[in-house]
Structures are given as C-alpha cells and as structure tokens.
Amino acid sequence: MEVRQISVFLENKIGRLAEITQVLGNKGINIRALAIADTTEFGILRMIVDKPEKAYEALEERGFTVSQTEVIVVEVEDKPGGLAGVMAILGKAGINVEYLYAFVAPKGSNALVVLKIEKLKDAVGLFQAQEVKILSSKDVGRL
C-alpha cells in the first residue's frame, strides 16, 4: 500500500525546477503530485511520479541530491471536514504526521492526500480497519 515518493534537494536558484521537470519529461516520467518546502537558500521538492525508480536514476545521473521515501496516499471526501476524519484516526492512535500534501483526483469528487507518517504500517492498519481507501502505486500512476 505504500507509494514511493521522490525528494530532491534544490538550491533556490532560477531554472533548477525547470531543469528537473525537463529531465523527467525527457525520460517519459509523469509527475502525479508535487510539493515544495523552501527557505531562502534551498528547497525540497517532493514528488509522486509514475516511474519512481526511473526518476530517481535520471535525477541522480544529472547530479541532483535525490532520495526515496515511503508514503501513503489516501482518498478523502472533498468536503468540509473530510480531512478531519482521517486526521482524527491518526490522532486517537497517537500517530504523528510528519507532513502531507494533497491534490484533487481528476476522475471523481474526492481529494487524494499524500502522508508521511512516522508509524506507516500502524497507520495503514488503522485506515484499513476504518475503511479509508488507500491507493497503491499503480492506482496513483493511472490517475
């Protein structure tokens, strides 16, 4: 149920993001979701792509500092309070969310939330018990 996320350390310089997207585009890699956390000097680009191994290799070959992290992607009703229900499940179990980012599914009315969680396996079990839909890498790649 885990999805591999690609993270890239970026200097906060003009053209670096363009270079990354060009590298991925040239290799036929589709970005499904992304988020950037930044400071004045650097940023961390986090991405869900359809071919994570290929993306990792392509970026590493171009000299980028890149890593892979296991995250989960859950479906959340796209309505007020939709995310609150998922967060309550984790909060009641004492599971910390390190970060998250979201996007709206192109087919349907639900949002998809990418979660980096400290106790990933425990969270997966809780979500399954509460019938929260968890997407696989293949599901995300088909979006």
N, CA, C and O of each residue as an XYZ file, in Angstrom:
572
protein
N       0.800     -1.206      0.000
C       0.000      0.000      0.000
C       0.846      1.275      0.000
O       0.343      2.362     -0.284
N       2.116      1.133      0.316
C       2.960      2.318      0.325
C       3.256      2.768     -1.100
O       3.246      1.976     -2.043
N       3.520      4.059     -1.224
C       3.871      4.663     -2.501
C       5.246      5.283     -2.333
O       5.529      5.898     -1.305
N       6.092      5.128     -3.321
C       7.442      5.691     -3.259
C       7.413      7.152     -3.705
O       6.968      7.472     -4.808
N       7.888      8.015     -2.840
C       7.988      9.444     -3.113
C       9.447      9.780     -3.439
O      10.364      9.271     -2.795
N       9.651     10.621     -4.419
C      10.980     11.100     -4.779
C      11.149     12.485     -4.173
O      10.296     13.352     -4.362
N      12.243     12.701     -3.446
C      12.557     14.010     -2.872
C      13.866     14.495     -3.469
O      14.830     13.739     -3.591
N      13.885     15.772     -3.840
C      15.068     16.361     -4.454
C      15.442     17.620     -3.693
O      14.611     18.505     -3.489
N      16.698     17.693     -3.276
C      17.239     18.890     -2.633
C      17.578     19.882     -3.740
O      18.290     19.551     -4.688
N      17.060     21.102     -3.612
C      17.256     22.122     -4.644
C      17.862     23.386     -4.067
O      17.417     23.880     -3.031
N      18.879     23.909     -4.738
C      19.333     25.241     -4.403
C      18.241     26.207     -4.891
O      17.634     25.972     -5.936
N      17.997     27.259     -4.165
C      16.976     28.224     -4.554
C      17.566     29.153     -5.625
O      17.906     30.308     -5.367
N      17.672     28.591     -6.842
C      18.245     29.317     -7.973
C      17.307     29.217     -9.169
O      16.620     28.213     -9.356
N      17.291     30.249     -9.953
C      16.456     30.275    -11.147
C      16.817     29.107    -12.055
O      17.990     28.844    -12.321
N      15.793     28.417    -12.522
C      15.978     27.357    -13.501
C      16.136     25.954    -12.957
O      16.077     24.995    -13.726
N      16.336     25.799    -11.653
C      16.555     24.443    -11.107
C      15.299     23.582    -11.237
O      15.391     22.415    -11.615
N      14.147     24.133    -10.933
C      12.907     23.372    -11.059
C      12.624     23.059    -12.531
O      12.165     21.966    -12.861
N      12.896     24.006    -13.394
C      12.719     23.776    -14.828
C      13.604     22.629    -15.297
O      13.180     21.805    -16.109
N      14.830     22.574    -14.790
C      15.756     21.513    -15.174
C      15.231     20.144    -14.738
O      15.281     19.183    -15.506
N      14.732     20.059    -13.516
C      14.201     18.784    -13.018
C      13.010     18.330    -13.856
O      12.937     17.170    -14.262
N      12.093     19.235    -14.109
C      10.905     18.850    -14.880
C      11.277     18.464    -16.309
O      10.641     17.591    -16.899
N      12.287     19.100    -16.863
C      12.753     18.751    -18.206
C      13.386     17.361    -18.220
O      13.126     16.568    -19.125
N      14.213     17.067    -17.221
C      14.839     15.735    -17.121
C      13.756     14.663    -17.071
O      13.825     13.672    -17.798
N      12.766     14.859    -16.223
C      11.699     13.864    -16.093
C      10.888     13.758    -17.372
O      10.569     12.656    -17.819
N      10.556     14.895    -17.959
C       9.798     14.884    -19.208
C      10.532     14.166    -20.324
O       9.930     13.400    -21.077
N      11.829     14.410    -20.434
C      12.633     13.758    -21.472
C      12.688     12.241    -21.293
O      12.857     11.509    -22.269
N      12.549     11.769    -20.066
C      12.573     10.329    -19.787
C      11.179      9.702    -19.802
O      11.028      8.513    -19.518
N      10.151     10.505    -20.135
C       8.791      9.982    -20.196
C       8.183      9.708    -18.840
O       7.334      8.827    -18.701
N       8.612     10.456    -17.839
C       8.128     10.267    -16.465
C       7.074     11.327    -16.176
O       7.312     12.519    -16.367
N       5.917     10.889    -15.720
C       4.807     11.789    -15.455
C       4.723     12.104    -13.960
O       4.702     11.195    -13.131
N       4.677     13.372    -13.627
C       4.518     13.811    -12.240
C       3.031     13.787    -11.910
O       2.223     14.423    -12.587
N       2.679     13.043    -10.859
C       1.274     12.923    -10.462
C       0.914     13.905     -9.351
O      -0.222     14.375     -9.289
N       1.863     14.220     -8.476
C       1.649     15.187     -7.398
C       3.008     15.734     -6.997
O       4.024     15.054     -7.141
N       3.027     16.969     -6.492
C       4.286     17.523     -6.010
C       4.035     18.632     -5.006
O       2.963     19.235     -4.958
N       5.061     18.879     -4.209
C       5.041     19.959     -3.228
C       6.475     20.418     -3.027
O       7.413     19.627     -3.133
N       6.635     21.691     -2.739
C       7.963     22.240     -2.457
C       7.918     22.920     -1.101
O       7.050     23.751     -0.832
N       8.867     22.555     -0.253
C       9.094     23.251      1.020
C      10.392     24.017      0.825
O      11.396     23.439      0.410
N      10.384     25.322      1.121
C      11.583     26.093      0.807
C      11.995     27.035      1.929
O      11.223     27.369      2.827
N      13.251     27.442      1.827
C      13.803     28.530      2.626
C      14.396     29.506      1.615
O      14.241     29.311      0.410
N      15.058     30.533      2.074
C      15.644     31.489      1.132
C      16.797     30.878      0.349
O      17.111     31.359     -0.740
N      17.435     29.841      0.865
C      18.627     29.287      0.229
C      18.412     27.965     -0.496
O      19.111     27.677     -1.467
N      17.451     27.152     -0.039
C      17.239     25.852     -0.660
C      15.797     25.426     -0.490
O      15.026     26.046      0.243
N      15.450     24.355     -1.181
C      14.111     23.791     -1.073
C      14.178     22.281     -1.192
O      15.184     21.717     -1.623
N      13.108     21.648     -0.808
C      12.970     20.207     -1.007
C      11.713     19.997     -1.841
O      10.605     20.351     -1.438
N      11.920     19.418     -3.002
C      10.833     19.084     -3.902
C      10.430     17.644     -3.628
O      11.259     16.737     -3.700
N       9.165     17.436     -3.315
C       8.650     16.084     -3.080
C       7.666     15.768     -4.185
O       6.777     16.562     -4.491
N       7.836     14.593     -4.784
C       7.005     14.231     -5.939
C       6.548     12.781     -5.879
O       7.256     11.894     -5.403
N       5.353     12.583     -6.374
C       4.857     11.251     -6.678
C       4.859     11.183     -8.203
O       4.222     11.997     -8.870
N       5.578     10.209     -8.745
C       5.685     10.060    -10.197
C       5.242      8.657    -10.597
O       5.142      7.761     -9.758
N       4.981      8.483    -11.876
C       4.514      7.170    -12.319
C       5.629      6.131    -12.434
O       5.352      4.932    -12.466
N       6.892      6.579    -12.497
C       8.024      5.650    -12.599
C       9.110      6.097    -11.624
O      10.100      6.697    -12.042
N       8.941      5.812    -10.323
C       9.867      6.356     -9.327
C      11.318      5.893     -9.474
O      12.233      6.694     -9.285
N      11.545      4.633     -9.803
C      12.932      4.159     -9.950
C      13.635      4.870    -11.097
O      14.785      5.291    -10.973
N      12.935      4.995    -12.201
C      13.483      5.670    -13.373
C      13.748      7.150    -13.063
O      14.760      7.705    -13.492
N      12.843      7.779    -12.325
C      13.015      9.191    -11.948
C      14.226      9.358    -11.049
O      15.034     10.266    -11.244
N      14.350      8.486    -10.071
C      15.493      8.533     -9.155
C      16.804      8.449     -9.932
O      17.703      9.268     -9.743
N      16.897      7.464    -10.793
C      18.128      7.265    -11.571
C      18.431      8.452    -12.479
O      19.577      8.895    -12.557
N      17.414      8.968    -13.165
C      17.613     10.082    -14.091
C      18.094     11.336    -13.364
O      18.987     12.033    -13.845
N      17.502     11.618    -12.209
C      17.895     12.811    -11.452
C      19.277     12.648    -10.830
O      20.069     13.589    -10.802
N      19.555     11.462    -10.338
C      20.869     11.208     -9.756
C      21.970     11.328    -10.817
O      23.037     11.883    -10.556
N      21.699     10.802    -12.011
C      22.659     10.908    -13.111
C      22.975     12.369    -13.458
O      24.093     12.685    -13.865
N      21.990     13.251    -13.295
C      22.175     14.673    -13.599
C      22.785     15.444    -12.438
O      22.935     16.664    -12.507
N      23.138     14.730    -11.364
C      23.841     15.356    -10.255
C      22.972     15.937     -9.163
O      23.477     16.635     -8.284
N      21.680     15.668     -9.194
C      20.792     16.154     -8.133
C      20.925     15.271     -6.896
O      21.157     14.068     -7.008
N      20.777     15.867     -5.734
C      20.714     15.116     -4.489
C      19.277     14.641     -4.354
O      18.364     15.443     -4.156
N      19.081     13.336     -4.461
C      17.739     12.773     -4.525
C      17.619     11.608     -3.545
O      18.585     10.884     -3.302
N      16.429     11.440     -2.990
C      16.169     10.312     -2.091
C      14.768      9.772     -2.360
O      13.960     10.394     -3.049
N      14.509      8.599     -1.796
C      13.196      7.978     -1.913
C      12.640      7.727     -0.528
O      13.372      7.345      0.385
N      11.363      7.941     -0.375
C      10.688      7.778      0.909
C       9.366      7.061      0.681
O       8.689      7.296     -0.321
N       9.000      6.191      1.608
C       7.699      5.539      1.539
C       6.643      6.437      2.186
O       6.812      6.891      3.318
N       5.570      6.683      1.468
C       4.439      7.467      1.959
C       3.170      6.667      1.663
O       3.216      5.637      0.990
N       2.058      7.145      2.166
C       0.785      6.546      1.769
C      -0.088      7.641      1.164
O       0.025      8.819      1.501
N      -0.955      7.210      0.265
C      -1.893      8.114     -0.390
C      -3.292      7.614     -0.053
O      -3.645      6.476     -0.360
N      -4.080      8.471      0.578
C      -5.431      8.086      0.957
C      -6.447      8.976      0.255
O      -6.177     10.132     -0.071
N      -7.607      8.409      0.037
C      -8.708      9.153     -0.558
C      -9.542      9.763      0.559
O      -9.888      9.093      1.533
N      -9.855     11.036      0.402
C     -10.605     11.776      1.410
C     -11.757     12.495      0.714
O     -11.582     13.075     -0.358
N     -12.919     12.452      1.324
C     -14.038     13.180      0.735
C     -13.672     14.643      0.586
O     -13.162     15.262      1.519
N     -13.932     15.192     -0.586
C     -13.627     16.590     -0.877
C     -14.796     17.450     -0.418
O     -15.594     17.938     -1.218
N     -14.868     17.620      0.906
C     -15.921     18.434      1.521
C     -15.390     18.946      2.854
O     -14.422     18.393      3.376
N     -15.987     19.973      3.409
C     -15.533     20.459      4.714
C     -15.525     19.330      5.749
O     -16.526     18.637      5.931
N     -14.403     19.157      6.410
C     -14.266     18.124      7.429
C     -13.776     16.787      6.906
O     -13.528     15.876      7.696
N     -13.629     16.645      5.590
C     -13.178     15.371      5.024
C     -11.822     14.951      5.564
O     -11.639     13.802      5.965
N     -10.883     15.866      5.576
C      -9.546     15.561      6.082
C      -9.555     15.371      7.599
O      -8.752     14.604      8.130
N     -10.440     16.050      8.285
C     -10.510     15.958      9.752
C     -10.755     14.520     10.208
O     -10.203     14.092     11.222
N     -11.568     13.777      9.479
C     -11.847     12.390      9.849
C     -10.601     11.520      9.796
O     -10.369     10.704     10.687
N      -9.804     11.693      8.756
C      -8.569     10.933      8.617
C      -7.575     11.337      9.707
O      -6.916     10.481     10.298
N      -7.470     12.628      9.970
C      -6.543     13.103     10.999
C      -6.961     12.622     12.389
O      -6.109     12.353     13.237
N      -8.263     12.515     12.621
C      -8.756     12.034     13.916
C      -8.347     10.582     14.158
O      -8.000     10.211     15.279
N      -8.387      9.765     13.114
C      -7.972      8.365     13.246
C      -6.530      8.291     13.727
O      -6.210      7.529     14.640
N      -5.663      9.084     13.109
C      -4.250      9.086     13.493
C      -4.043      9.698     14.871
O      -3.263      9.179     15.671
N      -4.729     10.786     15.150
C      -4.589     11.458     16.445
C      -4.985     10.572     17.609
O      -4.287     10.526     18.622
N      -6.097      9.868     17.474
C      -6.561      8.976     18.538
C      -5.570      7.847     18.806
O      -5.464      7.354     19.929
N      -4.846      7.446     17.764
C      -3.868      6.354     17.904
C      -2.488      6.870     18.307
O      -1.565      6.080     18.504
N      -2.343      8.182     18.429
C      -1.045      8.750     18.803
C      -0.001      8.659     17.702
O       1.194      8.552     17.976
N      -0.457      8.702     16.459
C       0.467      8.613     15.317
C       0.694     10.009     14.751
O      -0.251     10.723     14.416
N       1.961     10.382     14.652
C       2.343     11.707     14.184
C       2.423     11.771     12.660
O       2.943     10.863     12.011
N       1.899     12.859     12.108
C       2.036     13.145     10.685
C       3.232     14.079     10.532
O       3.227     15.189     11.064
N       4.250     13.634      9.809
C       5.432     14.470      9.601
C       5.155     15.573      8.596
O       5.568     16.714      8.800
N       4.462     15.247      7.513
C       3.993     16.244      6.562
C       2.960     15.599      5.656
O       2.822     14.377      5.614
N       2.239     16.442      4.935
C       1.273     15.960      3.959
C       1.105     17.003      2.873
O       1.417     18.179      3.064
N       0.610     16.557      1.735
C       0.168     17.442      0.674
C      -0.955     16.737     -0.055
O      -1.081     15.516      0.034
N      -1.769     17.485     -0.772
C      -2.970     16.903     -1.345
C      -3.200     17.415     -2.759
O      -2.647     18.430     -3.184
N      -4.036     16.671     -3.467
C      -4.486     17.081     -4.788
C      -5.858     16.476     -5.016
O      -6.224     15.500     -4.361
N      -6.617     17.043     -5.934
C      -7.952     16.550     -6.223
C      -7.849     15.532     -7.342
O      -7.185     15.766     -8.351
N      -8.508     14.409     -7.157
C      -8.499     13.353     -8.172
C      -9.172     13.870     -9.434
O     -10.245     14.469     -9.363
N      -8.550     13.645    -10.589
C      -9.138     14.160    -11.820
C     -10.453     13.475    -12.193
O     -11.305     14.076    -12.848
N     -10.617     12.219    -11.777
C     -11.846     11.480    -12.074
C     -12.555     11.225    -10.749
O     -12.148     10.356     -9.979
N     -13.585     11.963    -10.494
C     -14.304     11.768     -9.245
C     -14.329     13.034     -8.426
O     -13.873     14.092     -8.861
N     -14.862     12.908     -7.251
C     -15.062     14.097     -6.428
C     -14.257     14.077     -5.139
O     -14.517     14.884     -4.247
N     -13.301     13.190     -5.015
C     -12.548     13.093     -3.770
C     -11.143     13.668     -3.916
O     -10.587     13.739     -5.011
N     -10.593     14.070     -2.786
C      -9.210     14.545     -2.752
C      -8.307     13.367     -2.422
O      -8.736     12.395     -1.801
N      -7.053     13.466     -2.843
C      -6.047     12.474     -2.515
C      -4.999     13.156     -1.666
O      -4.497     14.223     -2.020
N      -4.668     12.537     -0.543
C      -3.736     13.127      0.405
C      -2.525     12.219      0.531
O      -2.649     11.027      0.813
N      -1.349     12.804      0.317
C      -0.078     12.104      0.466
C       0.395     12.361      1.891
O       0.534     13.513      2.302
N       0.644     11.294      2.647
C       1.013     11.406      4.055
C       2.357     10.744      4.333
O       2.584      9.587      3.976
N       3.232     11.488      4.969
C       4.472     10.922      5.521
C       4.207     10.770      7.006
O       4.031     11.754      7.724
N       4.181      9.534      7.454
C       3.761      9.208      8.816
C       4.864      8.413      9.493
O       5.491      7.552      8.877
N       5.096      8.710     10.771
C       6.188      8.030     11.479
C       5.936      6.540     11.678
O       6.888      5.761     11.656
N       4.709      6.122     11.869
C       4.372      4.701     12.051
C       3.516      4.257     10.869
O       2.309      4.053     11.002
N       4.147      4.113      9.734
C       3.442      3.874      8.479
C       2.591      2.609      8.513
O       1.417      2.643      8.145
N       3.167      1.503      8.946
C       2.440      0.220      8.968
C       1.231      0.290      9.911
O       0.160     -0.228      9.594
N       1.410      0.930     11.063
C       0.292      1.082     12.002
C      -0.826      1.911     11.377
O      -2.004      1.582     11.516
N      -0.452      2.980     10.695
C      -1.440      3.846     10.058
C      -2.208      3.092      8.973
O      -3.425      3.231      8.853
N      -1.493      2.301      8.191
C      -2.153      1.523      7.145
C      -3.196      0.600      7.770
O      -4.324      0.518      7.284
N      -2.827     -0.090      8.840
C      -3.774     -0.975      9.518
C      -5.000     -0.246     10.040
O      -6.125     -0.726      9.903
N      -4.776      0.917     10.639
C      -5.898      1.715     11.151
C      -6.813      2.179     10.022
O      -8.037      2.109     10.133
N      -6.209      2.652      8.939
C      -7.017      3.126      7.815
C      -7.821      1.980      7.201
O      -8.984      2.161      6.841
N      -7.210      0.811      7.081
C      -7.933     -0.339      6.537
C      -9.096     -0.711      7.449
O     -10.189     -1.008      6.967
N      -8.872     -0.698      8.762
C      -9.932     -1.035      9.719
C     -11.084     -0.033      9.658
O     -12.237     -0.393      9.898
N     -10.775      1.217      9.339
C     -11.802      2.269      9.262
C     -12.327      2.468      7.834
O     -13.098      3.389      7.566
N     -11.895      1.586      6.928
C     -12.324      1.604      5.529
C     -11.976      2.909      4.807
O     -12.732      3.382      3.958
N     -10.823      3.481      5.157
C     -10.289      4.618      4.421
C      -9.582      4.033      3.206
O      -8.735      3.150      3.343
N      -9.924      4.518      2.024
C      -9.317      3.979      0.803
C      -7.865      4.417      0.706
O      -7.557      5.607      0.757
N      -6.970      3.433      0.563
C      -5.541      3.673      0.390
C      -5.190      3.306     -1.049
O      -5.521      2.216     -1.516
N      -4.534      4.200     -1.733
C      -4.162      3.960     -3.114
C      -2.801      3.298     -3.214
O      -1.904      3.584     -2.422
N      -2.650      2.424     -4.175
C      -1.364      1.779     -4.448
C      -0.579      2.647     -5.430
O      -1.108      3.617     -5.973
N       0.667      2.295     -5.649
C       1.482      2.989     -6.645
C       0.835      2.906     -8.022
O       0.836      3.883     -8.772
N       0.286      1.749     -8.353
C      -0.374      1.582     -9.647
C      -1.597      2.480     -9.759
O      -1.837      3.077    -10.809
N      -2.378      2.579     -8.671
C      -3.558      3.459     -8.677
C      -3.147      4.903     -8.974
O      -3.753      5.576     -9.807
N      -2.110      5.362     -8.278
C      -1.655      6.746     -8.434
C      -1.094      6.969     -9.830
O      -1.330      8.012    -10.439
N      -0.357      5.997    -10.333
C       0.214      6.114    -11.669
C      -0.820      6.194    -12.767
O      -0.556      6.753    -13.831
N      -2.001      5.637    -12.522
C      -3.084      5.637    -13.531
C      -3.924      6.908    -13.509
O      -4.749      7.112    -14.399
N      -3.734      7.755    -12.524
C      -4.549      8.977    -12.430
C      -4.309      9.894    -13.601
O      -4.912     10.964    -13.681
